[in-house]
Amino acid sequence: MSGPSESTSGAPQPAGERDASSTDGLVISYLTLRKAIGVIGVALPVVLVAGDLIVFGGHGLQPTISDYYGTPMRDVFVGLLFAIGLFLFSYRGFDWRDEVAGKIACAFAVGVALFPTTSALAWVRGVHIALAAALFLTLSVFSLFLFTRTAPTSRPTPQKVKRNRVYRLCGVIILACIAGIAIDAAFLEHSALAELRPIFWLETIALWAFGFSWLTKGQFLLQD
């Protein structure tokens, strides 16, 4: 079964013949799923930092978001990644490419949780870094190439045009953050800048860009 596409009204149009009430329910479900993914993406770093500070007395800002696996917030970190993975696995978008991308992103998100960067094994840390990079790259693909499509028989509404600008901006921000993380890891890891936790902030910005892109896709922002 193919997923919903954005029509001239901006609302997802499930394929096949269904009655109005069934279609309305599917529209609500798709939009809610997209919003849920966006909310978790935006909330993830905030919940980890606030939870560690308020509930457990604080262990200082960690070098990366993944380093919260080594704090009492480990279960929350793993749980939120699994939640993102589950929602992405369940996602149905414009066509089969959205579905495949969702399942690939799900595998990467679950892998990031299962291969912690705090492991004593170098190969586990290496797998974590590779999966995290692949996850962010896949999320940028959603924003840059998948969310921006419109049905060939439809003309994008003014709001859809604005949403596309948001998607592209978010995708570019994610890619810029990936590049910044790579530069920091290669050249600045042992510099004085490391005290400012640049990788944590770059990951946070990338997650917020990911989250806002999905919130926009769920029409929480720029609704038709």
C-alpha positions in Angstrom: 0.0 0.0 0.0 1.4 3.4 -0.9 1.4 6.2 1.6 -0.1 9.6 1.6 1.1 12.4 -0.7 0.7 16.1 -0.4 -2.1 17.5 -2.6 -2.9 21.0 -3.5 -4.5 21.4 -0.1 -1.3 20.2 1.6 -3.1 17.4 3.4 -1.9 13.8 2.9 -4.1 11.9 0.4 -4.1 8.1 1.1 -4.2 6.0 -2.0 -7.2 3.7 -2.8 -10.9 4.2 -2.3 -12.0 4.9 1.2 -15.0 6.6 2.7 -14.6 10.1 4.1 -14.5 9.2 7.7 -11.8 6.6 7.1 -9.7 9.1 5.0 -10.0 11.7 7.7 -8.8 9.3 10.3 -5.8 8.3 8.2 -4.9 12.0 7.6 -5.0 12.7 11.4 -2.9 9.6 12.1 -0.2 10.5 9.5 0.0 14.1 10.7 0.1 13.0 14.4 2.9 10.5 13.6 5.0 13.2 11.9 4.4 15.6 14.8 5.4 12.9 17.3 8.7 12.2 15.5 9.4 16.0 15.5 8.6 16.4 19.2 10.9 13.6 20.2 13.7 15.0 18.0 13.4 18.4 19.5 13.0 17.2 23.1 15.7 14.5 23.2 18.7 16.7 24.2 16.6 18.9 26.4 15.2 15.9 28.3 18.6 14.4 28.8 20.2 17.5 30.1 17.2 18.6 32.3 16.6 15.1 33.6 20.3 14.6 34.6 20.3 18.0 36.3 17.0 18.0 38.1 16.5 14.3 38.9 20.1 13.1 39.4 21.8 16.3 40.6 23.8 16.8 37.4 26.9 15.3 36.0 27.9 18.2 33.9 27.2 18.8 30.2 28.4 15.7 28.4 30.8 15.9 25.4 28.2 14.4 23.1 24.5 13.5 23.4 25.5 9.8 23.2 27.6 10.2 26.3 24.4 10.4 28.3 24.4 6.6 28.0 27.1 6.7 30.7 24.9 8.7 33.1 21.7 7.8 35.0 19.8 9.0 32.0 20.9 6.0 30.0 17.5 4.3 29.9 15.8 7.6 28.8 18.4 8.0 26.0 17.9 4.4 24.8 14.1 4.7 25.2 13.8 7.9 23.1 16.0 6.5 20.4 13.9 3.3 20.2 10.7 5.5 20.1 12.2 7.5 17.2 13.1 4.2 15.5 9.6 2.8 16.0 7.9 5.9 14.6 10.2 5.9 11.6 9.6 2.2 11.0 5.8 2.9 11.0 6.1 5.9 8.7 4.4 5.9 5.3 5.1 8.9 3.1 4.8 9.9 -0.5 5.8 6.5 -2.0 8.0 3.5 -1.4 11.1 5.6 -1.1 9.8 7.3 2.1 9.0 3.9 3.6 12.4 2.4 2.8 14.1 5.5 4.1 12.1 5.3 7.3 13.0 1.7 7.9 16.7 2.4 7.2 16.6 5.4 9.6 14.9 3.1 12.2 17.8 0.6 11.9 20.3 3.3 12.4 18.5 4.8 15.4 18.2 1.4 17.1 21.9 0.7 16.3 23.0 4.0 17.9 21.2 2.9 21.1 22.6 -0.7 21.0 26.3 0.3 20.3 27.1 2.9 23.0 29.9 5.4 22.5 30.8 4.8 26.2 31.8 1.2 25.5 35.3 0.1 26.4 35.6 -1.7 23.0 37.0 0.5 20.3 35.0 -1.4 17.5 31.7 -0.7 19.4 32.5 3.0 19.6 33.4 2.9 15.9 30.1 1.3 14.9 28.3 3.9 17.0 29.9 6.8 15.3 29.2 5.3 11.8 25.6 4.6 12.7 25.1 8.1 14.1 26.6 9.7 11.0 24.4 7.5 8.8 21.3 8.4 10.8 21.8 12.1 10.5 22.6 11.7 6.7 19.3 9.8 6.3 17.4 12.4 8.2 18.8 15.1 5.9 17.6 13.1 2.9 14.1 13.2 4.3 14.3 17.0 4.5 16.1 17.8 1.3 14.6 15.2 -1.1 11.5 13.4 0.2 9.5 16.0 2.1 9.9 18.6 -0.8 8.0 16.4 -3.4 4.5 17.2 -4.6 2.2 14.9 -6.6 2.9 15.4 -10.4 -0.8 16.2 -11.0 -0.9 18.9 -8.3 0.4 22.4 -7.9 2.1 23.3 -4.6 0.1 25.7 -2.5 1.8 28.8 -1.1 2.1 27.1 2.2 3.6 24.0 0.7 6.2 26.3 -1.0 7.0 27.8 2.4 7.2 24.4 4.0 9.7 23.3 1.3 11.9 26.2 2.2 11.8 25.0 5.8 12.6 21.4 4.8 15.6 22.5 2.7 16.9 24.8 5.4 16.7 22.0 8.0 18.4 19.6 5.7 21.3 22.0 5.0 21.6 22.6 8.8 21.9 18.9 9.5 24.6 18.5 6.8 26.5 21.5 8.1 26.4 20.1 11.6 27.7 16.7 10.4 30.6 18.6 8.7 31.2 20.6 11.9 31.3 17.4 14.0 33.8 15.8 11.6 36.0 18.8 11.7 35.9 19.0 15.4 36.7 15.3 15.8 39.6 15.5 13.3 41.3 18.7 14.4 39.8 20.2 17.6 39.2 17.2 19.9 42.0 18.1 22.3 41.9 21.9 21.9 40.6 24.4 24.4 37.4 24.5 22.4 36.5 21.0 23.7 35.5 22.5 27.0 32.6 24.2 25.3 31.2 20.8 24.2 30.9 21.7 20.5 29.9 18.2 19.4 27.0 18.2 21.9 25.8 21.5 20.6 26.2 20.6 16.9 24.2 17.3 17.6 21.6 19.3 19.4 21.2 21.8 16.5 21.0 18.9 14.0 18.3 17.2 16.2 16.3 20.4 16.4 16.5 20.9 12.6 15.3 17.3 12.2 12.5 17.8 14.7 11.3 21.1 13.1 11.4 19.5 9.7 9.0 16.8 10.9 6.8 19.2 12.8 6.5 21.2 9.6 5.7 18.0 7.7 3.0 17.2 10.3 1.6 20.8 9.6 2.2 21.9 13.2 3.9 24.8 11.4 2.7 26.4 8.1 -0.6 24.5 8.0 -2.8 24.8 4.9 
